[in-house]
């Protein structure tokens, strides 16, 4: 049976559920879950649904019944596959939100939420991202997502974030670098891009942003 991408109604149903009172307050919202699953789709390791679903939910949701539980988990699995198919296509990757930062320190934009979810996926599978031969290339490509995620305060990220012009220029590269990361980590060497190397990012595994919702 051919894969059926989520339609608009199914996407809306999933988005509303992840924002509802049925889930834990630290449950990923739709944009964060999309970023998280994008990172997992790029990672060479194939994780099972049972591995990543608990990370999305944080705690078991209060499903109304087994039918709703099956529907929501299937929607998330199909979203994961939708993202994989998009990365494998030659149409370019679309981030499901505007490429802009929040206007205040207390309020994250959807892009910041997406990037935070993405980096959570990177941290979860970190050993597969930073193999010795790919480490510098991956670190360079991750920089725009790191800048957007608001999870890092190292010197290079701080210098970019201090300039609105540099920040806008950097985050505008995110759709392209997502595709490039996929090529670097999931395709044959002759198809890989070769960006200039920069220092490896310092992972802040323990740092979490405020309310994800």
Number of C-alpha atoms within 10 A of each C-alpha: 3 4 9 10 16 16 9 9 9 14 16 13 14 22 16 13 17 24 17 16 11 14 19 17 17 15 24 26 25 25 25 25 29 24 26 27 29 29 27 24 23 25 21 16 14 9 12 9 13 8 9 17 17 13 17 23 18 15 14 13 17 13 14 9 8 8 9 12 14 11 14 18 14 14 18 21 16 16 21 20 19 19 22 18 14 15 22 18 11 9 8 13 17 14 17 13 13 10 17 16 22 14 9 8 9 9 12 23 20 22 25 27 29 29 31 29 27 26 27 25 23 24 17 16 17 14 12 15 21 17 12 8 8 14 17 19 21 26 20 18 24 21 23 24 25 24 25 29 24 21 22 17 14 11 9 14 19 14 13 18 18 10 11 11 10 13 20 18 13 18 22 16 15 23 16 13 22 23 21 23 24 21 19 23 20 17 13 9 11 8 11 15 14 12 13 9 14 15 13 15 18 11 15 13 12 7 10 12 13 10 11 17 17
